Structures are given as structure tokens and as C-alpha cells.
Amino acid sequence: MLNRLLIVRLKAAEKALKTGRLDEAYRLASARDIREHRRGAAVLGKLTDKLIERARAHFADERFAEALNDLAKAEGAGGRLEAVAELRQHVLTVAEEVARQERSRRVRMEQAKERVQRGSLAAGQQLLAGVDSGDADAQRLANDIKDRQHQAAEGLAKVERLIKQRQLAAAVEQFRKVKPLDPHSSKIVEIETTLCDQVVAGARAAFADGRFNRATEELAGLGPIGRTSAGRRDMEEILELSKNASRALEAGDFEEARRIVLRLQRLTPKVSWVNKVADQLGKLDELLTALYGGPLGEHAGLAGASPSHVDRGGARKDSRTSGRTPPPSENLNDTVLLADRPAGGDRLPDRLLVLVDGGGSYLLLRKDRLSIGRAMTDNQPDIPIHSDLAERHAEVSRVDDDYFLFSSREIEVDGRATRHQLLRPGNRVTLGRNAKFTFRMPHRQSPSGIIDLSGSTRMPNDVRRVVLFRRTAMIGFGKNAHINCNTAERDLVLFERGGRLWVRPQRNGRVETEAQPLVIGKQMELAGVSFVVQPWKTPWGCEKGFSHQRFL
């Protein structure tokens, strides 16, 4: 009975092998009793060749898993082990390379999609160049890029026509729709610059005619277009100055209005109405000074008061006459009512060293004319630098709220050789090989500038920044601070009144507490800031308050 059943199974295995049902043949022939039978061994021998042959076919079609499965069965059949091992090694090697290429393809596709989503169509196209052209995903993405480029080209052509027709408002509106399609293309950048320049030119023309609202509307119509344009930033500054001058005039602060208009005049020297207003305010200042210094001013107790301290009704602008404390101000230059101010002249040195815990060392200079030169000399400059400079290599002069750089030697400003320069925020100045700095104006409401030394430039006392102090400076954390402190809980305003330095917290433009006086040489802690202000002393023992000698 058992022999008969074995013969039936053997015949079934032989039939499965003959008809090409290799998996069934393997299942039947791999049974132990059949493997040991002479006819079963013959089936396994033939099955091994068939399995190897089918594995080769799977391998050719890159069906690596199926090929490896057949090779495992061929190995289990027990025949041609060397051929099986060799073919398996080939399959594994090629399968690994194909998998690597597939991973690389997926990465490039993801990178291409990301670039396209971020608006860089050209970068997306470059990444797709490394993907097989027959890839369906790559083809769909390439078609999407071409569609967007085509739409962008049509839209830009319309923008150019509108610009030529001087329909700038319509051109701006059309450009806003087109830019997101391909925002980083050179053509987009070129047309954005052209469009911004023309709108700014229109705003300048309106400003020159005295139409402030028109100029403001035209500039605001640009929205985010041309945000980085220098011409737009200059025009925005001009309009902001005009608004501030108007507010000062409305408040009766004629001195402040004149100061702002003089700055506006330097930015727009050819605008006739600005020149006229500057002249009118100058005459008004002279008239008011004469009026308040005359008999009427003496009778009213106004003699000696400058026009800026008198309101339009003729009353002295002093909180002590009203018996109440003035409300907090959002202006950085305003201070709280100060008690017990010391009488007498200015007792502060012109040069002070500010040491801030968590912030470093700062040189605070109070003069309007400052010399820069070589350190460790008998005649020490205001800003001593460890370099091969002359004793008086250059000079910084402050005129109103502007800073000028002078030198009797050739220096570089932003890579351009010069001997004198009106300093603007961001100017990079090179005096010598190890004497480089950047000029900045951190806070728009403070006229104090800063000199940030480069990494290779060294000063005594490990000073990395010089504060060109005038009226106020900000202590805090962030780009608006003159003096940095990482532990500051809020910004502090450092200001000078009555021959002393004072400090008060500043939060949301309002004064939170009474101002506190600083004691030179005494540690102070306020709002998370710990610092001390002390006279400037060089490490080699030379101490100076200031120097009046001009550079040679």
C-alpha cells in the first residue's frame, strides 16, 4: 500500500516537472521519502536545472526576489551548488545597485519637487536632468515646470506692455500674479527692478511737487515688490522724515522740525519746497529767539528759553510749571522727571568703559570729533587699535545726526578708495591690514552710532564695539541694541542729563519705573542686566579723559 502511494506521488512530481509546474514539482519531490528514491533523485536533478533557468529569466527582468527564491529552491534540491552560489552573488550585487539608483531617483525627485514648490523652476529642471526620461513621475513634474514657465512668460509680457503704456498700477497688480509662478528667474528679477524703479520715480516726482499722499499711495501700492531695493528704502526714509517734520511742526516743536527738515534737505537737495521750508524754519528760529529774549519774554518769564521749550501759546514747556508729571513718551529721547539732579557742569569723562555681564566690553565715546589710530602711543587716540596705523590715522566727526569719516591717508569704504566719506549704516571701512570695522545705526530713534570691529581687529580691554554716544543708547538683546546683553529681560535706555548718566527700562515704548542714576565704577543690576561703567584705562596704565589734538 505504501509503495503504491509513493509511486503515485513520484508520478505526480514527474508530471508537474514535465508540464512546467516547478513549484509543485519541488514541493512533491522535496519530501524525504521521494528524495531517497532513485526516480525522485532524477526529478530533483532535472528540477534544479529548470529552477536555475527560471531564476536567470527573473534576474534578466530585474525580478530579484523571485530569482533569489528559485535559487533557494535549487539549492534545496541539492544539485549544481556552485552555479547556484555564483548566480545568487550576481543577483544580490545587481539588486543592491538597482536599489541604490532607485533611492537616488526618489531623492532627486523629492528635491526637484521641493525646488519647484519654493518657486525655483530652473533648479527643479536641473535636478530632473539626472532622472531617467522614461520615469513617469519625472515626466509629469517636467511638464508642470514647462506649463508654469509658459504662464510666467505670457504674464511677464503683459507686465512689460503695461509698463510701456505707463499703466504702473495695473502692471504691479499683474506682476503680483506672475511672480509666484517662477519667483527666482532672472527675468522676474529684472522686471521687478524696472517696475519698482518706475514706481519710485513717480513717487519722487509727486514728492517734489509737494503731494505727500500721492507719493505715499504710489509707494504703498508696490506691496512686497522691491522690498530690498535701495531706491525704495531711500524714498520710504524721505517720506518718514516728512511725516515726522509735519508732526513736530504741528506740536509746535520748531527746533525739532528744522532739524528733521535739514536732514531731509541733504537727501533731496534739488527739491525746491524742502529748501524753502528749511529757510523758513531757520528764519522762524531766529525770530522766536529774538522775541523770547525781548521785553515781552522777560515779563512772561521766558527770557533765556529756546523756541523748542515754548509751545505755540507762548507757555514754557516745563512740567514743573503745571505741578504734574508729564505722561510717558514713546520717544527714546524723552526721559522721566528726574529728582535731585546735580548742579554744575559736565563731570563725565569723554571716554568710558562699559563692562556687561554676558555682553562683553564696550568703549563709550561722548565727543563729536574722534580720532582713530595706533594703540600704545604717548599721544593716545580716542579709538586705539593694535595695528600698524599712524598715531592719528583717521577721524570720525558727528554733525547733527550724520557721521563723516576723514583721513589724511587713503582708506577704503566698501572696497572703494577714498579720504573722506559720509558714513551710512552698513559701510565697511578698512584703515589697515588689521584695522577694519563696520559702521551701524542700531536704533532709528537714537542718533548714537556704533563701530563694530572685524574679527582680526583688536583694541585694548578686549573691546569689540565702540558706541558713538549722543543723548541716548539702548542696552538689551537684539539688533536694535547699542550695548548687547543676552540676559536682558527688557531693553534699557541709557541717557545723559545734568552731567550724569541715567538708565531706565523701556517696554512697549512706555516708561515702567523712575530713572536711576549711574555711579561711575559701581556695579548696577536692572531688568536682568548687570553692568558697570568706569573710566577708560588702557592696559599699559595710561588714562585719559579725552584728547583735543587733531590727526596729522
C-alpha positions as CSV (number, residue, x, y, z in Angstrom):
1,M,0.0,0.0,0.0
2,L,2.8,2.4,1.0
3,N,4.8,1.6,-2.2
4,R,1.8,2.2,-4.3
5,L,1.2,5.6,-2.7
6,L,4.9,6.5,-3.2
7,I,4.7,5.6,-6.8
8,V,1.6,7.8,-7.2
9,R,3.4,10.8,-5.6
10,L,6.5,10.2,-7.8
11,K,4.4,10.2,-10.9
12,A,2.7,13.4,-9.8
13,A,6.1,15.1,-9.3
14,E,7.3,13.9,-12.7
15,K,4.2,15.1,-14.4
16,A,4.4,18.6,-12.6
17,L,8.0,18.8,-13.8
18,K,7.2,17.9,-17.3
19,T,4.3,20.4,-17.6
20,G,6.5,23.2,-16.1
21,R,4.8,23.4,-12.7
22,L,8.1,23.8,-11.0
23,D,6.9,24.9,-7.6
24,E,4.5,22.0,-7.3
25,A,7.2,19.6,-8.5
26,Y,9.6,20.9,-5.9
27,R,7.0,20.6,-3.1
28,L,6.4,16.9,-4.1
29,A,10.0,15.9,-4.8
30,S,11.5,17.5,-1.7
31,A,9.7,15.1,0.6
32,R,12.2,12.9,2.4
33,D,10.9,9.5,1.1
34,I,10.8,10.7,-2.5
35,R,14.3,12.3,-2.3
36,E,15.7,9.0,-1.3
37,H,14.0,7.2,-4.2
38,R,16.0,6.8,-7.4
39,R,13.3,8.3,-9.6
40,G,12.8,11.1,-7.0
41,A,16.5,12.0,-7.2
42,A,16.2,12.2,-11.0
43,V,13.3,14.6,-10.7
44,L,15.3,16.8,-8.3
45,G,18.3,16.8,-10.7
46,K,16.2,18.0,-13.6
47,L,14.2,20.4,-11.3
48,T,17.5,22.1,-10.3
49,D,18.3,22.9,-13.9
50,K,14.8,24.2,-14.5
51,L,14.9,26.4,-11.4
52,I,18.3,27.9,-12.3
53,E,17.0,28.6,-15.8
54,R,13.9,30.4,-14.4
55,A,16.0,32.3,-11.9
56,R,18.1,33.6,-14.8
57,A,14.9,34.8,-16.5
58,H,13.7,36.6,-13.3
59,F,17.2,38.1,-13.0
60,A,17.1,39.5,-16.6
61,D,13.8,41.2,-15.9
62,E,15.0,42.6,-12.5
63,R,12.6,40.4,-10.5
64,F,15.3,39.9,-7.9
65,A,13.1,38.5,-5.1
66,E,11.7,35.8,-7.4
67,A,15.1,34.9,-8.7
68,L,16.5,34.5,-5.2
69,N,13.5,32.4,-4.2
70,D,14.1,30.0,-7.2
71,L,17.8,29.8,-6.3
72,A,17.0,28.9,-2.7
73,K,14.8,26.0,-4.1
74,A,17.5,24.9,-6.5
75,E,19.9,24.8,-3.6
76,G,17.4,22.8,-1.6
77,A,17.1,20.3,-4.4
78,G,20.8,19.6,-3.8
79,G,22.3,20.0,-7.3
80,R,24.7,22.4,-9.0
81,L,25.5,24.2,-5.8
82,E,28.4,26.2,-7.3
83,A,26.3,27.5,-10.2
84,V,23.6,28.5,-7.7
85,A,26.0,30.3,-5.5
86,E,27.6,32.2,-8.4
87,L,24.2,33.3,-9.8
88,R,23.0,34.3,-6.3
89,Q,26.0,36.6,-5.9
90,H,25.3,38.3,-9.3
91,V,21.6,38.8,-8.3
92,L,22.5,40.3,-4.9
93,T,25.1,42.7,-6.4
94,V,22.8,44.0,-9.2
95,A,19.8,44.2,-6.8
96,E,21.8,46.4,-4.5
97,E,22.9,48.7,-7.3
98,V,19.3,49.0,-8.6
99,A,18.0,49.7,-5.1
100,R,20.7,52.4,-4.7
101,Q,19.7,54.0,-8.1
102,E,16.1,53.9,-7.0
103,R,16.8,55.7,-3.8
104,S,18.9,58.3,-5.6
105,R,16.0,58.8,-8.1
106,R,13.5,59.3,-5.2
107,V,15.8,61.7,-3.5
108,R,16.3,63.8,-6.7
109,M,12.6,63.7,-7.4
110,E,11.8,65.0,-3.9
111,Q,14.5,67.7,-4.2
112,A,13.1,68.7,-7.6
113,K,9.5,68.9,-6.2
114,E,10.7,70.9,-3.2
115,R,12.6,73.4,-5.5
116,V,9.5,73.8,-7.7
117,Q,7.2,74.3,-4.7
118,R,9.6,77.0,-3.5
119,G,9.5,78.7,-6.9
120,S,12.8,77.8,-8.3
121,L,11.8,76.2,-11.6
122,A,15.3,76.2,-13.1
123,A,16.7,74.4,-10.1
124,G,14.0,71.8,-10.5
125,Q,14.8,71.3,-14.1
126,Q,18.5,70.7,-13.3
127,L,17.6,68.1,-10.8
128,L,15.3,66.3,-13.2
129,A,18.1,66.1,-15.8
130,G,19.6,63.3,-13.7
131,V,16.4,61.3,-13.7
132,D,15.6,58.7,-16.4
133,S,13.5,60.5,-19.1
134,G,11.2,57.5,-19.1
135,D,10.2,58.0,-15.5
136,A,6.5,58.9,-15.3
137,D,6.8,61.0,-12.2
138,A,9.7,62.9,-13.6
139,Q,7.8,63.5,-16.9
140,R,4.8,64.8,-15.0
141,L,6.9,67.2,-13.0
142,A,8.8,68.4,-16.1
143,N,5.5,69.1,-17.8
144,D,4.3,71.1,-14.8
145,I,7.5,73.2,-14.9
146,K,7.1,73.9,-18.6
147,D,3.5,75.0,-18.0
148,R,4.4,77.3,-15.2
149,Q,7.3,78.8,-17.3
150,H,4.9,79.3,-20.2
151,Q,2.3,81.1,-18.0
152,A,5.1,83.2,-16.4
153,A,6.4,84.2,-19.8
154,E,2.9,85.3,-21.0
155,G,2.3,87.2,-17.8
156,L,5.6,89.0,-17.9
157,A,5.0,90.0,-21.5
158,K,1.7,91.6,-20.3
159,V,3.5,93.4,-17.5
160,E,6.1,94.8,-19.9
161,R,3.3,96.1,-22.2
162,L,1.6,97.8,-19.2
163,I,4.9,99.4,-18.1
164,K,5.5,100.8,-21.6
165,Q,1.9,102.2,-21.6
166,R,2.7,103.8,-18.2
167,Q,-0.1,101.9,-16.5
168,L,2.0,101.2,-13.5
169,A,-0.8,100.3,-11.1
170,A,-2.1,97.6,-13.5
171,A,1.4,96.4,-14.1
172,V,2.0,96.0,-10.3
173,E,-1.2,94.0,-10.0
174,Q,-0.3,91.7,-12.9
175,F,3.2,91.2,-11.6
176,R,1.9,90.1,-8.2
177,K,0.0,87.3,-10.0
178,V,3.0,86.3,-12.2
179,K,5.8,86.4,-9.6
180,P,4.8,83.3,-7.6
181,L,5.0,81.2,-10.8
182,D,8.8,81.5,-11.1
183,P,10.0,84.0,-8.4
184,H,13.7,83.3,-8.8
185,S,14.1,83.6,-12.5
186,S,16.4,86.3,-13.9
187,K,13.6,87.7,-16.0
188,I,11.3,88.1,-13.0
189,V,14.1,89.9,-11.0
190,E,14.8,92.2,-14.0
191,I,11.2,93.2,-14.5
192,E,10.7,93.6,-10.7
193,T,13.6,96.0,-10.6
194,T,12.3,98.0,-13.6
195,L,8.8,98.2,-12.2
196,C,10.0,99.2,-8.7
197,D,12.3,101.9,-10.2
198,Q,9.5,103.4,-12.2
199,V,7.0,103.5,-9.3
200,V,9.7,105.1,-7.0
201,A,10.4,107.6,-9.7
202,G,6.7,108.5,-9.8
203,A,6.6,108.8,-6.0
204,R,9.7,111.1,-6.1
205,A,8.0,113.3,-8.7
206,A,4.9,113.5,-6.6
207,F,7.0,114.3,-3.5
208,A,8.9,117.0,-5.5
209,D,5.5,118.6,-6.3
210,G,4.6,118.5,-2.6
211,R,1.9,115.8,-3.0
212,F,2.8,113.6,0.0
213,N,-0.4,111.5,-0.1
214,R,0.1,110.7,-3.7
215,A,3.8,109.7,-3.2
216,T,2.8,107.5,-0.2
217,E,0.0,105.8,-2.1
218,E,2.2,105.0,-5.1
219,L,4.9,103.6,-2.9
220,A,2.5,101.6,-0.8
221,G,0.9,100.2,-4.0
222,L,4.1,98.2,-4.5
223,G,3.3,96.0,-1.5
224,P,6.1,93.4,-1.2
225,I,7.6,94.2,-4.6
226,G,11.1,95.6,-4.5
227,R,11.4,95.4,-0.7
228,T,15.2,95.2,-1.0
229,S,15.5,98.0,-3.5
230,A,17.8,100.8,-2.3
231,G,15.7,103.4,-4.2
232,R,12.6,102.3,-2.4
233,R,14.2,102.3,1.0
234,D,15.5,105.8,0.4
235,M,12.1,107.0,-0.7
236,E,10.5,105.4,2.4
237,E,13.0,107.2,4.6
238,I,12.2,110.5,2.9
239,L,8.5,110.1,3.4
240,E,9.0,109.1,7.0
241,L,11.2,112.2,7.7
242,S,8.5,114.4,6.1
243,K,5.8,112.9,8.4
244,N,8.0,113.4,11.4
245,A,8.7,117.0,10.4
246,S,5.0,117.6,10.0
247,R,4.2,116.2,13.4
248,A,6.9,118.3,15.0
249,L,5.5,121.4,13.3
250,E,2.0,120.5,14.5
251,A,3.3,120.1,18.1
252,G,5.0,123.5,17.9
253,D,8.5,122.0,18.2
254,F,10.0,124.2,15.6
255,E,13.6,123.3,16.5
256,E,12.9,119.6,16.0
257,A,11.0,120.3,12.8
258,R,14.0,122.3,11.5
259,R,16.5,119.5,12.5
260,I,14.4,116.9,10.5
261,V,14.0,119.2,7.5
262,L,17.7,119.9,7.4
263,R,18.3,116.1,7.2
264,L,15.6,115.9,4.6
265,Q,17.3,118.6,2.6
266,R,20.5,116.6,2.5
267,L,18.6,113.7,1.0
268,T,16.6,115.8,-1.5
269,P,18.9,118.8,-2.3
270,K,17.1,119.6,-5.6
271,V,13.5,119.7,-4.2
272,S,12.7,123.4,-4.1
273,W,9.9,123.3,-1.5
274,V,12.2,121.5,1.0
275,N,14.8,124.1,0.6
276,K,12.2,126.8,1.1
277,V,10.8,125.2,4.3
278,A,14.3,124.8,5.7
279,D,14.9,128.5,5.0
280,Q,11.6,129.5,6.6
281,L,12.2,127.4,9.7
282,G,15.7,129.0,10.1
283,K,14.2,132.4,9.9
284,L,11.4,131.4,12.3
285,D,14.0,130.1,14.8
286,E,15.8,133.5,14.7
287,L,12.6,135.4,15.1
288,L,11.4,133.4,18.0
289,T,14.7,133.5,19.8
290,A,14.7,137.3,19.4
291,L,11.1,137.5,20.6
292,Y,11.5,135.4,23.7
293,G,14.7,137.2,24.6
294,G,13.0,140.6,24.4
295,P,11.0,142.6,27.0
296,L,7.8,140.5,26.4
297,G,9.7,137.3,27.0
298,E,11.3,138.8,30.2
299,H,7.9,139.9,31.5
300,A,6.4,136.5,30.9
301,G,9.4,134.7,32.5
302,L,10.5,133.3,29.1
303,A,13.9,135.0,28.7
304,G,16.6,132.5,28.0
305,A,14.2,129.9,26.8
306,S,14.8,128.5,23.4
307,P,11.9,128.2,21.0
308,S,11.8,124.5,21.4
309,H,11.0,124.8,25.1
310,V,8.0,127.1,24.4
311,D,4.7,125.9,23.0
312,R,2.7,127.8,20.3
313,G,0.7,129.6,23.0
314,G,3.8,131.1,24.5
315,A,4.0,129.0,27.7
316,R,7.2,127.4,28.8
317,K,7.1,123.6,28.2
318,D,8.2,122.6,31.7
319,S,6.3,120.1,33.8
320,R,7.3,122.0,36.9
321,T,5.0,124.9,36.0
322,S,2.0,122.6,35.9
323,G,2.7,120.8,39.1
324,R,2.3,117.3,37.5
325,T,4.5,114.7,35.9
326,P,4.3,114.5,32.1
327,P,2.8,111.3,30.6
328,P,5.2,108.6,29.4
329,S,6.5,109.0,25.9
330,E,7.3,106.5,23.2
331,N,10.3,108.7,22.1
332,L,13.6,107.2,23.1
333,N,14.9,110.8,23.7
334,D,12.3,111.6,26.3
335,T,13.0,110.8,30.0
336,V,11.0,110.7,33.2
337,L,11.0,113.5,35.7
338,L,14.4,113.4,37.4
339,A,14.8,114.3,41.0
340,D,18.0,115.6,42.8
341,R,19.9,116.3,39.6
342,P,23.4,117.6,40.4
343,A,24.0,121.2,39.6
344,G,27.1,122.4,37.8
345,G,29.0,121.5,34.6
346,D,29.6,118.2,32.8
347,R,31.7,116.0,35.1
348,L,31.7,112.9,32.9
349,P,34.9,111.7,31.1
350,D,34.7,111.7,27.3
351,R,35.7,108.1,27.3
352,L,34.1,105.4,29.4
353,L,34.4,101.6,29.5
354,V,31.2,99.7,29.9
355,L,31.6,96.1,31.2
356,V,28.4,94.0,30.8
357,D,28.0,90.5,32.3
358,G,27.1,88.3,29.4
359,G,27.7,91.1,26.9
360,G,31.4,91.9,26.8
361,S,33.3,95.2,26.8
362,Y,32.2,98.5,25.1
363,L,34.0,101.8,24.7
364,L,31.5,104.7,25.1
365,L,32.7,107.9,23.5
366,R,30.8,111.2,24.1
367,K,32.7,113.6,21.9
368,D,31.6,114.8,18.4
369,R,35.1,114.5,16.9
370,L,37.0,111.3,17.5
371,S,40.5,110.2,16.4
372,I,41.4,106.6,15.3
373,G,45.0,105.5,15.4
374,R,47.6,103.1,16.7
375,A,47.5,101.9,20.3
376,M,50.4,102.1,22.8
377,T,51.5,105.6,21.9
378,D,52.2,108.6,24.1
379,N,49.5,110.6,22.4
380,Q,46.7,108.0,22.6
381,P,43.9,108.4,20.1
382,D,40.2,108.2,21.1
383,I,39.9,104.8,19.4
384,P,43.2,102.9,19.8
385,I,43.7,99.9,17.6
386,H,46.5,97.3,17.8
387,S,47.7,97.7,14.2
388,D,50.4,99.4,12.1
389,L,48.3,102.6,11.8
390,A,49.6,106.1,12.3
391,E,49.1,107.8,15.6
392,R,46.2,109.8,14.1
393,H,45.2,107.7,11.1
394,A,41.6,108.9,10.7
395,E,38.9,110.9,12.3
396,V,35.1,110.5,12.8
397,S,33.1,113.7,13.0
398,R,29.5,113.9,14.0
399,V,27.5,116.8,12.5
400,D,23.9,116.9,13.7
401,D,22.8,113.2,13.3
402,D,25.3,112.5,10.5
403,Y,28.8,110.9,10.8
404,F,31.7,111.8,8.5
405,L,35.0,109.9,8.1
406,F,38.1,111.8,7.3
407,S,41.7,110.7,6.8
408,S,44.9,112.3,5.5
409,R,45.8,108.9,4.1
410,E,43.9,106.7,1.6
411,I,41.5,104.3,3.2
412,E,38.7,102.0,1.8
413,V,35.0,102.2,2.3
414,D,33.1,99.3,0.9
415,G,36.2,98.4,-1.2
416,R,36.4,101.9,-2.7
417,A,39.5,104.1,-2.0
418,T,38.7,107.5,-0.5
419,R,39.9,110.0,2.0
420,H,36.5,111.3,3.2
421,Q,33.1,109.7,3.4
422,L,29.6,110.3,4.8
423,L,29.1,107.1,6.7
424,R,25.9,105.2,6.2
425,P,24.7,102.1,8.1
426,G,26.4,99.0,6.8
427,N,29.5,100.8,5.5
428,R,32.6,98.6,5.8
429,V,35.8,100.6,6.5
430,T,39.4,99.4,6.0
431,L,42.1,101.5,7.6
432,G,44.8,98.9,7.5
433,R,45.6,95.2,7.4
434,N,44.3,94.6,11.0
435,A,42.1,97.7,11.3
436,K,38.6,97.1,9.9
437,F,35.2,97.9,11.1
438,T,31.5,98.3,10.2
439,F,29.5,101.4,10.9
440,R,25.9,100.9,12.1
441,M,23.0,102.9,13.5
442,P,21.1,100.2,15.5
443,H,18.1,102.2,16.7
444,R,16.2,104.6,14.5
445,Q,15.2,106.9,17.4
446,S,18.7,107.3,18.7
447,P,21.4,109.3,17.0
448,S,24.1,107.2,18.6
449,G,26.1,105.1,16.1
450,I,28.4,102.1,16.7
451,I,31.6,100.9,15.3
452,D,31.8,97.0,15.1
453,L,35.3,95.7,14.9
454,S,36.1,92.9,12.5
455,G,37.4,89.6,13.8
456,S,41.0,90.4,13.1
457,T,40.9,93.9,14.6
458,R,41.9,94.3,18.3
459,M,41.5,97.1,20.9
460,P,42.7,97.4,24.5
461,N,40.4,95.9,27.2
462,D,39.1,93.4,24.7
463,V,36.6,96.0,23.3
464,R,34.8,94.7,20.3
465,R,32.4,97.6,19.8
466,V,32.6,101.4,20.1
467,V,29.5,103.4,20.9
468,L,29.5,106.9,19.5
469,F,27.2,108.2,22.2
470,R,24.9,111.1,21.7
471,R,21.9,111.7,24.1
472,T,20.7,108.1,24.3
473,A,21.8,104.5,23.7
474,M,19.9,101.2,24.1
475,I,21.1,98.3,26.3
476,G,19.4,95.0,25.6
477,F,19.2,91.9,23.4
478,G,18.7,92.2,19.6
479,K,19.8,94.1,16.6
480,N,18.4,97.4,18.0
481,A,20.7,97.4,21.0
482,H,23.9,99.6,21.1
483,I,25.2,97.5,24.0
484,N,24.3,93.8,24.0
485,C,23.3,91.7,27.0
486,N,22.0,88.1,26.5
487,T,20.3,88.1,29.9
488,A,18.3,91.3,29.5
489,E,14.6,90.9,30.4
490,R,13.7,94.1,28.6
491,D,15.5,97.0,26.9
492,L,17.2,99.7,29.0
493,V,17.6,103.3,27.8
494,L,21.0,104.9,28.8
495,F,20.9,108.7,28.6
496,E,22.7,111.7,29.9
497,R,21.2,114.5,31.9
498,G,22.6,117.1,34.3
499,G,26.2,115.9,33.9
500,R,25.4,112.3,34.8
501,L,24.4,109.1,33.2
502,W,20.9,107.7,33.9
503,V,19.2,104.5,33.0
504,R,15.5,103.4,32.8
505,P,13.6,100.4,31.5
506,Q,11.8,100.7,28.2
507,R,8.9,98.4,27.3
508,N,6.4,98.8,24.5
509,G,7.5,102.4,24.2
510,R,6.4,103.3,27.8
511,V,8.5,104.1,30.9
512,E,7.9,101.5,33.6
513,T,9.8,102.9,36.5
514,E,11.6,106.1,37.7
515,A,15.0,106.6,36.0
516,Q,18.0,105.7,38.1
517,P,21.4,107.5,38.1
518,L,24.6,105.6,37.4
519,V,27.6,105.8,39.8
520,I,30.8,105.6,37.9
521,G,32.7,102.5,39.0
522,K,29.8,100.9,40.8
523,Q,28.1,97.7,39.6
524,M,24.4,98.1,38.7
525,E,21.7,95.5,38.1
526,L,18.4,96.3,36.4
527,A,15.9,94.1,34.4
528,G,18.3,91.2,34.2
529,V,21.3,93.4,33.1
530,S,24.4,93.6,35.3
531,F,27.0,96.1,34.2
532,V,29.5,98.7,35.4
533,V,30.6,102.0,33.8
534,Q,34.1,103.1,34.7
535,P,36.7,105.5,33.3
536,W,38.7,104.3,30.3
537,K,42.1,102.9,31.2
538,T,44.5,101.2,28.8
539,P,46.2,98.0,30.0
540,W,49.6,99.8,29.9
541,G,48.4,102.3,32.6
542,C,47.6,105.4,30.5
543,E,44.3,107.0,31.4
544,K,42.8,109.9,29.5
545,G,39.5,111.6,29.6
546,F,39.8,113.0,26.1
547,S,42.2,114.4,23.5
548,H,41.8,117.6,21.5
549,Q,44.7,117.1,19.1
550,R,43.8,116.8,15.5
551,F,45.2,114.0,13.4
552,L,48.0,114.8,11.1
